[in-house]
Amino acid sequence: MTTTNNIRIWLIGCLLLATMLANAQVHKTLREWGFPTGIFETGRYNAITDVPGVTVGHVTCIEGDDIRTGVTAIVPHQGNIFRNKVPAAIYVGNGFGKLAGVTQVRELGNIETPIILTNTLSVAAGMEGLIRYTLMQPGCENERSVNAVVGETNDGRLNNIRQMYITPDMVIDAINNAHSGPVEQGNVGAGTGTICFGFKGGIGTSSRKLPESLGGYTIGVLVQTNYGGILEIDGVQVGQKLHKHDFIDHVRRTENVDGSCMMVVITNAPLDSRNLERVAKRAMMGLAKTGGIASNGSGDYVIALSVAPENLINDKAKTLTTTMLANSQMSPIFAATIEATAEALWNSLFMAESMTGRDGNHVDALPVQQVLEMLRNR
C-alpha cells in the first residue's frame, strides 16, 4: 500500500472520529457545566453517598423495543438494617402512588430495610426481593415480619410496564451491587424509562455539607423523576422559553401534567422521626423550585432518614438513649435539603439521554445547550 493511500486512510479515520466526537452528547451535571446553585458546598461526590455509610445500586433493564425500566437500591448503612433500624419519616406531597411500607414507618418512626425504587407495577417484586434479602441476613433466621419500603413511578410510556419485567432477584442484585462514591445518574435503574417536564427524566442526586459552625452535617438526596409542571432552572423560566410545559394546550399544544417523583433524603445529623418529617416537607420545596406542581395524578413522596450512628435503633434494646439536634438548629438542614433536592432533580434532566421505547414512543433529552445559553443570558 502506498504512502499516499496510508495518509488518505488516516485522514478518513480522523474525520470519522471527529464526527463521532462532535455528535456525542457530553453529559454533565448542572454544577459541572459551571452553574452551582445554593449557598452551601456539596460533598465530595455531590451525591447521596457523601453521607457516611450510604450506598446506591442500580439494575438497568433495556431489552428489545419495549423494555425500558429498572431498580435502584439505597442502602442507609452497612450493618444489619433490620437489627439496627434507622430513624425515618415519610411525607406525602401528593398521594397518587403506591409507596409500600408507609404506615409502619409512620407508626414506629423507623425503617428496617434498604429502600427500593422501581416502576408502578413492580412494587410487589420489589417487596419480595427486599423481604428475601432481609430474611437471608445473619440474625434474621427466625423473623416472620419485614416492612419492605418500595417506591415507584410509572414508566409506562417508554416501558412495556404490563409485562412486569422486574424480578425479586433483580432487586437483590441492586442491593448487592450498591456502592459508595459516584452515583450513576440519568437513564439508569429506576429512572431508565421515566419522563420529567416532557423531557427524558431519570435518577438524580446531590448533597450539601454544612460548615462546622452549623454542625458540619451532610445532607444527601436521590430522586427518581417522572413528574410535570413548568420547568424552572435556577430561577430561569426554561419551560416557558422552550414552549414546553403543563397546561400549554390552553395556549399552544398539549402536554401531560401528571407523573410522580420519589425523593430520598439522608443525613448524618442526629434527628428523630418528628424532625425528619419536617426535613421531608422541605424536599417538596425543592420540587417547587424546579417548577413541579404535585399534580392530581402525581405520586410525590419524600422518605427522610438519619443515619447518625449513635441513634440507630437496636431492636433488642429495652430502652434507648439518643442524641437529638435541637429544633433551633434545624434551619440550616432545611435550607440544605431544599438546595440538594432541587439540584438532584435538575441533575436527573441534565444527565438523561433521549430514548425510544414502547410502541415507538420517543422522548427527547433536555436541550442542554439551549438551556445553558438561557442561564448565561439571564
N, C-alpha and C positions, 0 to 999 in steps of 0.2 A: 504493500500500500504506500502511495507517495506521501511525502511530507505535506503537500497541499491538501490532500484528502484528509489526513490526520487533523490538520488545522481546521478544515471545514467541519468535521465531525465534532471536534472540541467546541467550536463556536456554536454549533446547533445545540449541543448539550448545555452549554452555558445559558443560551437563550431559553431553553425549556425550563431549566432550573430557576432562572429569573422570573419566568412567567408563573411557575408554581408558587414561588415565594410571594410574588405580588398578589396572587389570588388567595393565598392562605390568610384566613382571618386570625388576627392576633387577639388572644383572649387575656384581658387584664381586668382586674377589679377597678372600681371607680377610683380608689385611692392610688392604685398603681398607674392610672392614667394621669395622675397629678392633681386630683381633686379630693383631698382629705376633707372629711366632714366632721363637725363637732369640735369640742374643746379638749377632750381627753385623748391621751395617747392610746394606741392599740397595744395588745400583747405582741409577742414575737412573731406569731403567725397570722395575726388578725383573724383568729378563728376560735371557735368554742373550745378547742383543745388547748388554748392558752390557760384555761383553768386547770390547775394541777390534778392529774389522775383521770381526766376526761378523755375518752377515745371515741372515734367515729369510724364506722364501717359501712360500705355500700355493696350491694349486689345490683348490677345494671343488666336489664333484660331487653335486648334489641334483637329480634328474630323475625325473618321474613318481612312481609309488607305491613304487618299489623300489630306486632308485639312491641310496645314501647312503654315499659314500666320498670319497677324495681323495688328495692328495700333499702332503707337507711336505718342503721342502729346507732343509738347514742348511749354509751356506757358511762355512768356517772363516776364510778370509782372501780379500782381493780381488785377489790376484795369480793367476798360473797355478799352480793347486794341484798339477798333475801335475809341473811343472818344479820347484816348491818345496814339497815334501811336508811333511806335518805329523806330528810325533811323536804316537803314538797307542797305545792298548791297548784290548782288549775283554775284559770279564769276563762270564762266563755264570752267572747266578744259578740258572736252570733252563733246560735246553736244548731244550724242546719248541717249536721255532721254526725260521724259515727265514732267518736273517741271512746275506746273501751277502757274501763277501769276508773272512770271519773268518780263514782260515788264513794269507793273505798278511800281514794286519795283525799277527798273532801272530809270524810268521816274521821280518818286517823291522822291525816296530815303528813303522810309519808308515801314513798314509792319503794317497792321491793324488787323491781326488775329493771333491766335496761329499758329504754324507750325505743319503740319501733315505729317507723313511718312507712306507709305503703299506699296502695290505691284503695278506693272505697270498697270494692267487692273482695278485697284480700285481707280485711281485718281479721276474719276467722283464722286464716292461715298464719297471720302474724301472732295471734294469741296462742295458737297451738305450738308454733315454733318457740315462743318465749316460755311457755309452760314447760315444754320438753327440755329446753336449755336449763331452766331453773331446777327442775327435778333431777337433772344429771349432776348438779353441783355437790361437792362433798359437804356433808352435813344436812342435806335435804332429802335423804333416802326415805324418810317416813312422812314427808309432807303430803297433805291431802287437799291443800287450797293454795292457789297462787293468783295474785291480782295482776294480770298482764296489762300493761299500758301500751295501747296501739292507737296511733293517729293516722289520718288518711286525708287525701284529697282525690278528686275524681279526674283521672287522666283519660276518660273515655272518648275524647275527640281524636286523639292520636293513637290510643291504645285499644285493642280489642278486649275491653275490660270484662266482657261477659265470659271470656274463656277462662278467667280466674287462673292465670298462668303461675302466679306466685305460690310456692310450696313452703311448708314449715322448714324443710331443710335449707332453703334459701335464706330464711330468717336466721337460722342458727349460723349459717355461713357468714352473714353480715355481722353478727355479733363476734364471731371468732376472728373475722378479718379486721375488726376495729383496731385503730392505731392512733397514737398521738402524732403531733406535728401538723404539717399542712393538710388541709381537708379539700378533697376534690369538690368542685362546685359546678353548677350548670346542669347539663343533661346527664346526671348520674343518679343512681339509687332511686329513691322515691320521687325524685324530680325529673326522671327520664322523659316522661310524657306530659308534663304539666305546662300550663299556659298562664301568662300573667300580663294583665293590661292589653290583651290581644297579641302580645309577643310571646316568644318562647320563654317560659319560666324555668324553674328548677330548684336546686339546692343552693342556698347562700349562707354565708357565715361571716361573723365579725366579732371583735372583742374590744373591751376597754380595760385599761389598767389605771386605777385611781392613784394619785400621788400619795406618798406616805403620810402626808399631813391630813389626808382624808381616809386613812385606813390602809391604803396600799392594796385593796382588794381587786380581784379580777372578775369581770362580768363577761361571759361569753354567750353568744346567741347563734342558733342554727335554725334555718327556716326552710319550709317546703312551700313554694309559691305557686298558686293556681287561682288567683283572685283578680277582681276587676276594680274599676274606678276611673279616676282621671289622673294619669301618671304625672307626678312631680318628682324632680331630682334636684336635691339641694336647693329647693325654692324656685326652680325653673319649671314653668308650665309646659313640660315636654309633650304630654298627651294632646293638649290644645294645639301646640305648634305643629305637631305631626298629623293633626286632624284624625286622631285615633283614640277614642275614649268612650266610656259608657254614656248612654242616652244620646249619642250622636245621631241616632236615627231621627230625632226630632229636628235636627238642623242639617245633617248631611247624609249619613248612612248608618246601617245597623251594626251594633256590636253587642256582645253578650256581657251582661252586667254581673252574672253570678259566677261563683267559683269558691275556693276555700284557701285558707292559709293556716299551716301549722307552725307555731313558734315555740322553740325550746330555749329557755334561759337558765343558765347555770352559773353560780357564783361560789367562791370560797369564803364569802362573808358569812359570819355566824348568824343565820336568820331562822326564825321558826316559820311554821306554815302561815301564820297570820300575816307576817311581813312579807313572806314570799308571794302571797296573793296580791299584796299591794304592788310588789315588783311586777307581777304578771300583768296587772292593769296598765302599767306604764308601757309595756311592749305594744299594746294596742295604740298608744300614742305614736309609737314608731311607725306602725302601719299607716296611721293617718298622715304622717309626714310624707309618705310616698304617694298619697292620693287614694289609698284604699278606703272603701266606704262600708265594709262589712254588710254587703247587700243581703236582701231577704233570703236568697238561696245559697248563702256562703257560710261555710263552717269555719269560723275563725277562733282558734283555741290557742291558749298560751299555757305551757307547762313550765313552772319555775321550781328550781331545786337549789338547795345549799349543800355543798359537799365539804363544808368545814369539818375536818377530821374529828374534832372534839365533840361534835354534835351528831355523828352517825348513831343510829338507834340500834343498840344491841337487843335483839328481840327476846333474849333470855333474861334480861335485866328486870328486876322488880322495881327499881327506882332509876331515875335519870337525873344527872347533873349536867346542865348545859350552860353555855355562854351565849348570850343574846345581845346583838347590837341594839342599842337604844333607839327608840323612834326618832329622836332628834338627829341621829346620824344617818338616816335613810335617804335624804335628799340627793346626795351625790350618786348613790346607787341607782336611784330613779332616773337621774339625768343620763348616767352611763348606759342604762338599759334602753332608753329611748334612742340614744345615738347608735348603739350597736345593732339594735333591731332594724332601724331604718337602713343602715349601711348593708346589713346582711340581705335585706330584701332587694336593694339596688344591685348588690353583687350577683344575686341569682339571675338577674337580667343580663348584666354585663358579661357573665361567664357562659351563658347559654348559646347554643348553636341552632340555626334553622333546622326544622325537622319535618319530614313527610311520614305519615303513618296510615292508620286505618282508613280504608276507602279512598286513599289518595289525598286525604286531608293534609294540608301543608300549613305550617306556622312559621313565619319569619322571625329571626332573632331581632332584638333591638338594633336599630341602625346606629351603631355606636358612634361612628364618625360624625353623623349629623348631630347627635346629642352632645358630643364633646364640643362641637362648634357652638351650639346654643349656650353651653356652660361658659365658654371662653368669652362670648359676646354679651353676656347678660348685663 
